[in-house]
Amino acid sequence: MRVSVSVLLGVSAANVTPTQKVIELLQGMAQKAEAEKEAEIKDHFKYVTFCEDTATAKQRAIDVGNKKIEQLKAEIATETSTSEKLGGEIEELDGEISQAEQEMQAATELRAQEKNDYMVQDQDYAESLDAMDRAIIELRKMDHSTAQAEMLLQKAAAHTKMVSAGEWEQVWRVLSQSKKTGLLQDSGAPEVAAYNSHMGGIIEMLEDMKDKISEEKAQLNTEEANRGHSYELSMIDLSDKVEFDKQIRGEKASARASANKAAAEADGELSETTAVRDEDVQFLADHNAECKKNSEEFEMRQETRAEEVKALGKAIEILSSDSVSGNSAKYRLVQTGTSFIQRKSSSGLRGPKQQRLFDFLQSAAARLDSRNLGVVAAQLASKSGGDPMAKVKQMISDLIERLEKQASEEAEHHGWCNKQMHDNKLTREELQSSVEQLQAKIDELAASIAKLGEDVAGLENEIKELNDARSKATAQREEEHKENTATIQDAKEAQAAVQKALEVLKGFYDKAASAEGGYSGQQSESTGVLGMLEVIASDFARLESETTADEEAASTAYNKFMLESGGCGYHKGAEVCGSIADKTDLIKKKTKLSKKQSSEKHKTEKDLQDTQGELAAAQETHDKLQPACVTPDVSVEERVQKREEEIESLQQALEILEG
């Protein structure tokens, strides 16, 4: 609504004094000042509430950040400790694996050397046996020549590395003794019997030496077989240990990698949380300083407004006194038909400059709907004593200064509002994003926990099936062992009985063969019977052997199944864990992981609750900022433009006064 100066000072009654109109004007100003003072108190109360709520919400966010920082530091310390512990265990396993592999390599090299030595010795034994065979054959075919015999024996000695020099020395001694006694002569033909007797002794010595070499060769073969078997068992044990240690190492390496990853993620989150916490601390400090400054300015404005109300009341009191109002009525200073200002424009103003200034101010007040310009025009029209132009000029200058101060305060408040609204928007968007991320994490953890539960149930069912199979296998093995033991015992008893029958029959028929009386028993039939008994004895022996072998094979298979399917135990000097132990360990790991994820889910739900609380507080802050920073009727730009035009009009008024 546009209000001109003439309307502000216009009257409807025919006889209203100018003093009465001024009193009414002052009363209106006093009412407005009081209303603005009360309105500012209410607005400041809202602003103080906003400051306190914002500070509380931000302090809550700082507290949550500090708590989260401590939790992340603890998590980093835990994961780092776990990684270091696993690193030490992995290093220890690497040492054990390396030692086992070195032992395997050393055993393989030793086995190769033993094999090579065996081949050399076996070849020497074979050559020695061959030389002995050839020497014996040649000596038996040879005529009665000592020289030939000696040459042959020397040749045999050169090819019998496995015969000691002492043993050959005995042969040479016999041969030499034959020469000395004259029983063997190089030039003549000794008696054949004597020659054969001494040569037979030498041949017998060679055969004894051959038998000894054969026994030593058999012993060598046995020892070689034992060494080979021992090597194979040792390699199986070492290979099993290396494989088991590598499997455990892989699991520990995987766990260590997970711990390192968790520590790295927590460290990254710690950096982000610390940065956000520090920003919140700085924001809170700036916010508190801004609120304190605005509160101090509010107190100063309230003091000024109170002084304004007091001054207006005092002026009304003075103007209402008999000395002013009474005299105004007494001398009939009234308005007739036109406004007091309009009447003064033709009679009270002292010159054309004042008239031109009055017209300009009145026109600008009407055009801009400016109460400030109307008041200046009224002040100009009412000046009657002293230097009215100087007073009006001072009034205009004061008004310009006040308008510029209002513009500065409003610009500052507008900037503060923009910053608060912008920061609040970023905070709400960030918190909303965090709420969505936390909810997604909770859903993911819930799905993982459910899957782990299903896995554990499946593993427990598999363990039950394995235990059932083990119980069944044990029952079958016990029954089988019982049957095999009875069969072996029966076979032994049968062999003993058959052997006893054979002894009885053979004793009888051997004795009956030379019995007198013309009856020697059923010798022809006994031959068949004895043969059958021998076959029966061999069948029982074979039954014992085969049943024993079956029992050993069944026992080995059973033990292997129980070892592979059962818990941890020692096999061939190394600890071995079967399927049940593996599955039980896997259940423990999955259960531990499920508990960890459940704890993490609970923590995430708590974080979600805190974040939702922060989001609600940020939304509440936004709602409180709305009335203080958003004016739906008139925009900030319109108020700024109007104030600038008022200032420009007042500056033009000053130019008119000074021109």
Buried (B, 14 or more C-beta within 10 A) or exposed (E): EEEBBBEBBBBEEEEBBBBBBBBBBBBEBBEBBBEBBEEBEEEBEBBBEBBEBBBEBBEBBBEBBBEBBEBBEEBBEBBBEBBEBBBEBBEEBEEBBEBBBEBBEEBEEEBEEBBEEBEEBBEBBEBBBEBBBBBBEBBEEEEBBBEBBBEBBEBBBEBBBBBEEEBBEBBBEBBEEBEEEEBBBEEEEBEEEBBBEBBEBBBEBBEEBBEBBBEBBEEBEEEBEEBBEEBEEBBEBBBBBBEBBBEBBEEBBEBBEBBBEBBEBBBEBBEEBBEBBEEBBEBBEEBBEBBEEBBEBBEEBBEEBEEBBEBBBEBBEEBBEEEBBEEBBEEEBBBEEEBBBBBBBEEBBEEEBBBBBBBBBBBBBBEBEBBBBBBBBBBBBBBEEEEBBEBBBEBBEEBBEEBEEBBEEBEBBBEBBEEBBEBBEEBBEBBBEBBEBBBEBBEEBEEBBEEBEEBBEEBEEBBEEBEEEBEEBEEEBEEBBEEBEEBBEBBBEBBEEBBEBBEEBEEEBEEBEEEEEEEBBEEEEBEEBBEEBEEBBEBBBEBBEEBBEBBEEBBEEBEEBBBBBBBBEEBEEBEBBBBBBBBBBBBEBBBEBBEEBBEBBEEBBEBBEBBBBBBEBBBBBBEBBEEBBEEEEEEBEEBBEBBEBBBEBBEBBBEBBEE
